Amino acid sequence: MPENREEVFAVLRNVAGFEGVGAADAAIARLGGLTNRVYLVEARGRAVVVRIPGEGTESYIDRAVEIHNARAAERAGVSPGILWADPTSGVLVAEAIRNVETMTPANFRSRAGSPCRAGEALARLHKSGETFRFRFELFAMIAEYLKVLSTKDVALPDGYHDVVAAAGPVGEALEVHPAPLAPCHCDPLCENFLDTGDRMWIVDWEYSGMNDPMWDLGDLSVEAGMDAAQEEELLRGYFGRAPTAAEQGRVVIYKAMCDLLWTLWGLIQLADGNPADDFRAYADGRFARCRALMNDPAFAGHVAAVRAG
């Protein structure tokens, strides 16, 4: 049983039906998570997830916004129900979905139809009509993360500012034909997708906001390491057809831009001493992948297709 069990029980007692719950009638298992402490608790015939935010995350995550968006995603039918949440601290308890597989890049390769189901889930979210708080603005977030990093003792990868400057025409192309904003997850790590084999659920709304929906598709393709066939399946699941050249171009652009942004996120984790991963390698790897994609001769064609609309 995890060392933090009393803290977990204290949180769980806020939920109706769990008053007085303790070690004698509950089983706790620590789940994955790069920045937060997440626990699966089975007690009194129910299974729930307790999420306790990691230290330092309050400097770049608005927990009240996150919880508002998580409840909206629940209404959209793509996320488990929130049973209790503290909008100040971000501590929350959610329903656990039983008989699911937490996705990984390997699972996206091995579980037949999973890219399609992920595309369908994202389409359900984007077309739900829900409104998320927060506007996810790529270049504003890069500037904000750079501001956070300016107060910390950590070095950017060589050439980072040069690549940001080179991304200027990318931003201009996206602005020629602005996409209608939709409620987006914005941080579609594989582990935020839970697959029943018939349906994909999505969790963890820390970075969610109104955004260009193609961001979610491009970012998920990167996180899952999808090959061309998997990405095609993802997009067909999402659109119900093959994407247009402009739609495909936006996906490719965001594949590069998500790495540009999450490079900085990784450096913030490094500076904060997060032990969950080797965040120096994480940041350097993402930056190298971003630069390689932007230097690919085909990238300019995708940018041109987006500009043409």
BELFENSUL-V457519 format. One record per residue. N is the residue number from 0. PSI is psi in radians with two decimals (* if undefined). NEAR is the number of other ideal C-beta (glycine too) atoms within 12 Angstrom. D_CENTER is the distance of its C-alpha to the mean C-alpha in Angstrom with 2 decimals. Layout:
((N,PSI,NEAR,D_CENTER) (N,PSI,NEAR,D_CENTER))
This chain:
((0,2.39,18,28.31) (1,2.64,22,25.89) (2,-0.45,11,27.70) (3,0.40,20,25.74) (4,-0.65,26,27.01) (5,-0.63,17,29.02) (6,-0.72,20,26.13) (7,-0.79,38,24.16) (8,-0.69,31,27.27) (9,-0.68,22,27.75) (10,-0.82,34,24.38) (11,-0.53,41,25.05) (12,-0.15,25,28.48) (13,-0.23,23,27.05) (14,2.30,31,26.37) (15,2.31,14,29.43) (16,-0.19,18,30.93) (17,0.31,28,29.85) (18,2.29,15,32.48) (19,0.14,16,34.10) (20,2.52,31,31.80) (21,-2.99,21,32.35) (22,-0.49,17,32.51) (23,-0.43,12,35.34) (24,0.46,19,33.40) (25,2.60,29,29.79) (26,2.33,24,27.92) (27,2.36,31,24.85) (28,2.34,21,22.54) (29,2.29,23,19.89) (30,3.04,29,16.54) (31,3.01,25,14.06) (32,2.26,27,11.75) (33,-0.52,30,11.59) (34,-0.30,34,12.37) (35,2.87,35,13.52) (36,2.12,30,16.32) (37,2.32,36,15.63) (38,2.41,36,18.71) (39,2.18,33,19.89) (40,2.21,40,23.19) (41,2.07,23,25.82) (42,2.49,31,28.75) (43,0.70,21,31.33) (44,0.20,12,30.28) (45,2.74,25,26.67) (46,2.22,28,23.35) (47,2.88,41,20.74) (48,2.26,45,17.77) (49,2.19,46,18.35) (50,2.15,43,15.64) (51,2.02,33,17.21) (52,2.60,32,15.31) (53,2.69,28,16.10) (54,2.41,18,18.85) (55,-0.25,20,18.25) (56,-0.36,29,14.81) (57,-0.28,21,16.87) (58,-0.29,23,17.67) (59,0.12,33,14.38) (60,2.22,34,12.71) (61,1.87,25,14.80) (62,-0.56,31,14.86) (63,-0.70,22,17.06) (64,-0.80,28,14.72) (65,-0.81,41,11.84) (66,-0.68,36,14.48) (67,-0.81,27,15.93) (68,-0.63,44,12.82) (69,-0.68,43,12.31) (70,-0.63,29,15.98) (71,-0.71,31,15.74) (72,-0.60,39,13.18) (73,-0.78,29,15.78) (74,-0.55,21,18.48) (75,-0.20,31,16.83) (76,0.38,22,17.19) (77,-0.14,40,13.74) (78,2.56,39,12.90) (79,2.74,32,15.45) (80,2.48,25,17.85) (81,2.12,32,17.77) (82,-0.57,30,21.21) (83,2.48,28,21.43) (84,2.54,32,19.53) (85,1.88,22,20.79) (86,-0.19,22,19.35) (87,-0.91,14,20.91) (88,-0.43,24,19.69) (89,0.03,33,16.50) (90,2.36,34,18.08) (91,2.83,42,17.54) (92,2.26,39,18.78) (93,2.74,37,17.36) (94,2.47,26,19.03) (95,2.36,29,18.40) (96,2.12,27,18.35) (97,2.74,17,21.20) (98,0.82,14,21.85) (99,2.78,29,18.37) (100,2.15,25,17.11) (101,2.22,32,13.84) (102,2.63,36,12.68) (103,2.94,22,13.11) (104,-0.70,24,14.24) (105,-0.70,15,17.70) (106,-0.60,27,17.08) (107,-0.47,38,15.81) (108,-0.63,20,19.14) (109,-0.44,16,21.31) (110,1.88,29,20.36) (111,2.30,15,22.23) (112,-0.02,24,20.59) (113,-0.67,37,17.03) (114,-0.68,41,15.71) (115,-0.79,30,17.77) (116,-0.63,35,16.52) (117,-0.74,45,12.85) (118,-0.71,40,14.26) (119,-0.70,32,16.32) (120,-0.75,39,13.66) (121,-0.67,44,11.74) (122,-0.70,32,15.30) (123,-0.73,30,16.14) (124,-0.90,42,13.47) (125,-0.54,36,14.35) (126,0.16,21,18.01) (127,-0.40,25,18.17) (128,-0.01,15,19.80) (129,2.70,29,17.82) (130,2.10,22,17.37) (131,2.56,36,14.51) (132,2.60,23,15.67) (133,2.34,30,14.62) (134,1.98,21,14.83) (135,1.83,37,12.09) (136,1.93,24,14.69) (137,-1.01,37,13.94) (138,-0.51,23,17.30) (139,-0.65,17,17.70) (140,-0.64,32,14.60) (141,-0.79,33,16.08) (142,-0.69,17,19.31) (143,-0.74,22,18.01) (144,-0.66,33,16.44) (145,-0.62,26,19.75) (146,-0.78,16,21.58) (147,-0.78,25,19.96) (148,-0.43,30,20.81) (149,-0.31,17,24.32) (150,0.05,15,25.08) (151,2.74,22,24.10) (152,1.43,12,26.02) (153,2.52,28,23.83) (154,2.41,18,24.54) (155,2.70,28,22.51) (156,2.57,30,22.84) (157,2.26,13,26.09) (158,0.10,20,25.87) (159,-0.86,31,22.53) (160,-0.53,20,24.24) (161,-0.70,18,26.07) (162,-0.66,31,23.00) (163,-0.75,31,21.66) (164,-0.71,16,25.13) (165,-0.38,24,25.11) (166,-0.10,31,21.96) (167,-0.89,20,24.10) (168,-0.48,21,25.47) (169,-0.83,34,22.03) (170,-0.67,27,21.22) (171,-0.72,18,24.70) (172,-0.72,30,24.31) (173,-0.55,35,21.21) (174,-0.28,20,23.29) (175,-0.72,20,26.27) (176,1.39,20,24.77) (177,2.37,17,22.04) (178,2.48,29,19.71) (179,2.27,15,19.96) (180,2.58,22,17.01) (181,2.78,33,15.02) (182,2.11,42,12.57) (183,2.64,46,9.13) (184,-0.78,45,5.62) (185,-0.21,49,5.08) (186,1.06,36,1.81) (187,1.12,46,3.29) (188,2.58,35,4.95) (189,-0.72,35,8.26) (190,-0.17,30,8.80) (191,0.07,42,6.60) (192,2.27,43,9.27) (193,2.12,39,12.79) (194,2.21,34,15.72) (195,-0.19,21,19.19) (196,-0.39,17,20.77) (197,-0.43,19,21.42) (198,2.55,24,18.19) (199,2.31,42,14.45) (200,2.70,39,12.73) (201,2.39,46,9.13) (202,2.97,43,8.40) (203,1.67,40,6.89) (204,0.50,44,7.00) (205,-0.62,38,7.60) (206,0.18,36,6.55) (207,2.74,42,7.42) (208,3.12,36,10.73) (209,2.28,28,13.29) (210,2.98,41,12.69) (211,2.12,37,14.13) (212,-0.43,38,12.81) (213,-0.33,45,13.37) (214,-0.84,42,10.46) (215,-0.68,46,8.11) (216,-0.79,50,10.93) (217,-0.75,44,11.60) (218,-0.75,44,8.32) (219,-0.70,46,8.24) (220,-0.71,43,11.90) (221,-0.86,37,11.55) (222,-0.64,35,9.32) (223,-0.07,35,11.79) (224,0.68,23,14.70) (225,2.43,31,16.02) (226,-3.13,15,19.64) (227,-0.68,16,21.29) (228,-0.73,15,22.22) (229,-0.75,32,18.81) (230,-0.69,32,17.35) (231,-0.75,23,20.40) (232,-0.74,31,19.84) (233,-0.84,43,16.24) (234,-0.62,36,17.71) (235,-0.64,25,20.78) (236,-0.63,29,18.93) (237,-0.90,37,17.17) (238,-0.40,25,20.34) (239,0.26,13,23.00) (240,3.10,14,24.62) (241,2.51,16,24.30) (242,2.70,30,22.48) (243,2.95,19,24.80) (244,-0.67,20,25.18) (245,-0.72,26,23.53) (246,-0.77,28,20.47) (247,-0.67,32,20.27) (248,-0.71,35,20.82) (249,-0.69,41,17.93) (250,-0.81,42,15.59) (251,-0.75,41,17.33) (252,-0.79,46,17.28) (253,-0.39,44,13.53) (254,-0.68,41,13.40) (255,-0.77,43,15.51) (256,-0.55,46,14.10) (257,-0.65,44,10.51) (258,-0.62,38,12.53) (259,-0.73,45,14.78) (260,-0.87,42,12.34) (261,-0.26,38,10.50) (262,-0.81,41,14.12) (263,-0.69,41,14.91) (264,-0.76,40,12.12) (265,-0.65,35,13.59) (266,-0.57,34,16.99) (267,-0.72,37,16.38) (268,-0.71,36,15.57) (269,-0.82,30,18.71) (270,-0.56,26,20.76) (271,-0.03,27,19.85) (272,0.44,18,21.04) (273,2.09,26,17.99) (274,0.08,13,19.58) (275,-0.36,21,16.64) (276,2.97,21,16.74) (277,1.57,15,18.88) (278,-0.30,27,16.87) (279,-0.82,22,19.77) (280,-0.68,17,19.53) (281,-0.89,26,15.73) (282,-0.81,35,16.24) (283,-0.66,26,19.39) (284,-0.75,22,18.09) (285,-0.71,35,15.25) (286,-0.73,35,17.87) (287,-0.70,23,20.42) (288,-0.69,28,18.35) (289,-0.87,39,17.69) (290,-0.67,26,21.40) (291,-0.73,18,22.52) (292,-0.73,33,20.79) (293,-0.47,32,22.18) (294,-0.16,17,25.54) (295,2.31,18,25.66) (296,-0.49,11,28.53) (297,-0.32,21,26.64) (298,-0.74,27,24.03) (299,-0.61,22,26.67) (300,-0.66,19,27.44) (301,-0.70,35,23.94) (302,-0.75,34,24.09) (303,-0.69,21,27.55) (304,-0.66,26,26.46) (305,-0.73,37,23.88) (306,-0.67,23,26.66) (307,-0.48,16,29.10) (308,*,18,26.93))
